[in-house]
Amino acid sequence: MNGFLKIIDSIFKTPEVRQKIFFTLGILLIYRALAHLPVPGVDLSTLKALFNSNQFLGFLNLFSGGALSNFSVLALGLNPYINASIIMQLLSMVFPKVEALSKEGEAGQRQLNRYTRFLTVPMALVNGVAIYALLRSQKVILNLLPLDLFLLLLTLTAGAIFLLWLGELISEYGVGDGVSFLIFAGILSSLPLSFGQTLAISGSTNFFSLVIFGGLSLAVLAAVIVVNEAFRPVPVQYARRTATGKTGGVSTHLPLKLNSAGVIPIIFAVAFVLIPGTLANFFTQVKFANIAVLAAKVSQFFSSGGPFYIVFYFSLVVVFTYFYTAVNFNPDKVAENLQKSGGFIPGIRPGKTTSNYIGWILTRLTLVGALFLGLIAVLPYLAKGLTSIATLSLGGTAGSGKSTQAKKIAHDLGLLYVSTGQIIRDLVETDDPMGAEVKGYVEKGKWVPDDLMNEIILSWLDAQDLKRGVVLDGYPRRLGQAKILETKILNGQKVDWVFLIDLPKEEILERLRKRAKSENRMDETPQAIASRLEEYQELTTPILDFYQKKGILKKINGIGSIEAIYQQISLCLSQKQ
């Protein structure tokens, strides 16, 4: 410990090193501040719910340090630059001129970096258009006029280029590689929230699960360090003629890393494995029944955490590890360079034989590295089988604020948010026969019957990832729905918490009148509100007794600010059952 403190002390006593550290911290402060500066005109609560329910978007958000889920001016993060870098590396395999630049030393590398930065601009524009189209389709952002859209894309592109510039400032005046440091800082910024989520759900997670989680984390960290530093030394000798005219030799080795591809194969594999399910989820909303059914099956097939998903994900990581290793390491070039410099591997003839020998070793090393990367990639899904899954249900009359609280819980705990009210409203707007049937009940101010409601929820959840836990907003509302929820929908998994946000009748009526007027909800007429409220009081008593006997019902006082109500819920979540 004393040795470590001495090293830290000596670092800060060196003016040049101290200046680099403080400069880097200053850039990091600017980065994190801008990551929370949102672009105007976006419904942030709906946006966060969308990111919590979509793994592919969560993956992109990881590399932006949370800026994408905030839709800040740095929403695109360094993703355009990463894409441009990968494209340039692939182009070096296709175009000889690009490959020649990579061999021209520092000058050639500077030219390649310049081309990569140029390519980042159109990549940022494409990413910006894609994000805007996605958010518009999910009603997170309104349709923009051409000038407004231009300004939005200009802001997002400028943010991506500005972040790249910050990274290069760190590389020049700070500590380490700036772009890598900002990516690392962005990923690291999510750790406090993840740690808080773990503590918050500890009330529904037994001690044994937490011990397993902690042990796996330490074991994975140690294994990653060992594998990342491991290499196979291949002996190499160089013939040298001394000043006396005699021939001598210099012995060294060629380090062949166990994992030459780094983390890039996992990035590629995640993108490929999530895209089919993400596209299928969008096609489930089309009006053509056959396409919607096929899309639902594809989405279920690629459901995160399922057997096929895990096997497919693992296989992609292995394949991309070999692919990226082949891009970065060419045995033929290594053998050619050795021969030109007078080097040789003892017992192996120079030239093609040396190339084959190096390739033979590299293939076997890459197999071990690829299997390790694949295991690291699927380990979270395997670990979830050893730990419990949180399922939270929020109940309360319409206007009680349960949707606001449910979205906040889902965001802070990283759970899937399910709004039964939104599912019903989306279904009513379609030409589906089920939608027409539901519309009849909604227009009369009646609750949708249990059988129909259970079928709707079951079909919707079949296409979702339930492995990370679920927050149910407004479901179940009746005893029959509660029993179906645990036996069929959750496949026997237990509901961990049921929160009832309680309000006086007069307060409920006043809130609903204001909401119907501000949001122009045609289904919330005064007659429909009164009818549903009476039916709610009559039908929810049995389900409240059902969960009260289980000991998981928590009544929350709905009078107060959003934060005050959320603090009550957080306190319950932090307590052990």
C-alpha positions, 0 to 999 in steps of 0.5 A, a space after each residue: 500500500 505504501 508503494 502505491 501511495 508513493 507512486 501516486 505522490 511521485 506522479 503529482 509531483 511531476 509538473 508535466 504529468 500533473 498538467 496532463 492529468 488535470 487537462 484530461 479531467 477538465 475535458 472529461 468534465 466538459 464531456 459529461 456536462 454536454 452529455 446531459 444537455 438535451 436537444 429541445 422538442 423531445 419527450 424524455 420520459 417516453 424516450 427513456 422507456 423506449 431505450 429500456 425496452 430495446 436492447 439494440 438502442 441500449 447497446 448504442 447508448 452504452 457507447 454514447 455514455 448515456 447521451 443518446 437516452 438523454 438525446 443530448 447534443 452528444 447523442 451520437 457519441 463516438 459511434 460515427 467515428 467507430 463506424 468510420 474506423 471499421 470501414 477504413 480498416 475493411 477498405 484497406 483489404 480491398 483497395 491497394 492504395 489504402 493498404 499502401 498508406 498503412 505501410 508508410 509509417 507515421 505519415 501514412 497513418 496521419 493521412 488515414 486518420 484524416 480520411 477517417 475524420 472526413 468519413 465520420 461526417 457523413 456517417 454522423 448524418 446517416 446516424 442522425 437521420 436513422 435516430 430521427 426516423 426511429 424516434 418519430 415512429 415511436 412518437 418521441 419527437 414530432 414531425 419536423 419542418 425541413 429547416 428544423 430537421 436540418 438544424 437537428 442533424 447539424 446539431 447532432 453531427 457537430 456534437 459528434 465531431 466536437 466529441 472527436 475533437 475532445 478525444 484528439 485533444 486528450 491524445 495530444 495534451 492529456 493522458 492516453 488515447 483520447 477516443 478510447 478514453 472517452 469511450 471508456 469514460 462513457 461506459 464507466 459512467 453507467 456503473 454508478 447507476 448499475 450499482 444503485 440498481 443492484 442495491 435497489 432490487 436487493 430486497 427481492 434478491 437473496 443473499 446467495 444471488 448477490 454472492 454469485 454476482 460478486 464472485 462472477 464479476 471478480 472472476 470475469 475481471 481476472 480472466 479478462 486481464 489474463 487472456 488480454 495479456 497472454 501471448 505465445 512467444 515464437 522464437 526468432 533469430 537474426 543473423 548479424 555480421 560482427 566487426 571482426 567479420 564473424 557471423 553471429 546471431 541475435 535471439 528474440 521472439 514474435 509475440 502472438 496474442 491469445 486474443 488479437 481481435 480485442 473487443 471488436 468481435 463482440 461489438 460486431 456480433 451484438 449489432 448483427 444479433 440484435 438487428 433481426 429482432 429489432 426490425 421484426 418488432 417494427 414489422 409486428 405493427 403492420 396492417 398485413 396479418 401474415 407479415 405481422 405474424 411472421 415478424 412476431 415469430 422472428 422476434 420471439 426466435 431472436 428474443 434476448 436470452 433464449 436458447 437460439 439467441 445465446 447459441 447464435 450470439 456465441 457463434 457470431 463472436 467466434 466467427 468475427 474473432 477469426 475474421 478480425 484477426 485475419 484483417 489485422 494479422 497477415 502471416 504472409 506479410 509477417 513471414 515476408 518481413 522476417 525474411 527481408 530483415 534476415 530473421 528466421 524461426 529455428 527449424 522452419 524454412 523462410 518464406 511460405 513454410 514460415 507463413 504456414 507455421 505462424 498461421 498454424 499457431 495463430 489459428 489455434 490461439 485464436 480458437 481459445 481467444 474466440 471461445 473465451 470472448 464468446 463465453 464473456 458475451 453470453 455470460 450475463 444471460 447464463 448468470 441470470 439463470 442463477 439469480 432472481 428476476 424482478 417483476 414489479 406491478 404498479 396499480 392505481 386508478 387512472 390519473 394516479 400517476 402510476 405511469 410516471 412512476 412506472 417509467 421512472 422505475 423502469 429507467 432507474 432499475 434497467 427494467 422493461 416498461 409495459 404500459 397496458 393503456 398504451 398497448 390498448 390505444 395502439 391496438 384500437 388504431 389498427 384495422 385488426 379485428 381484436 382492435 375493433 373488439 377492444 374499441 367497443 369496450 373503450 368507447 363505452 367506458 368499460 374494462 376489457 374482459 379478462 380473456 381478451 386482455 390476457 390474450 393481448 398482453 401475452 401476445 405483446 410480451 411474447 416478442 419482448 425480453 423478460 429476462 431483465 425484469 418487467 414493470 407492469 403499468 396497470 396490469 393485472 387489474 383483476 384476480 383472474 388476470 393476476 393468476 394468469 400473469 404468474 401461471 402463463 405470462 411469466 411462466 411460473 416466475 413470481 411477482 416481486 412487488 405490487 405497488 398501489 398508488 392510492 388517491 382520494 376520489 375527488 383528487 382522481 376525478 380532478 386529475 382525469 378531467 385535466 388530463 383528458 383536456 390537455 391530452 385530448 383523450 376522446 375515451 375519457 369523457 366524464 361518463 366514461 371516467 365515472 363508470 370506470 372508477 366505479 368498476 375499478 373500486 368493485 373489481 380491484 378489491 379481490 386482487 388487492 386481498 390476493 397480493 396482500 396475503 402474499 405479503 408483496 402489496 405496498 400502498 403508496 400515498 399518491 398525494 405529493 410531488 413526483 419525487 416524493 412519491 418515487 422516494 416512497 417506492 424506492 424505500 420499499 425496494 431497498 428493504 428486504 422482504 
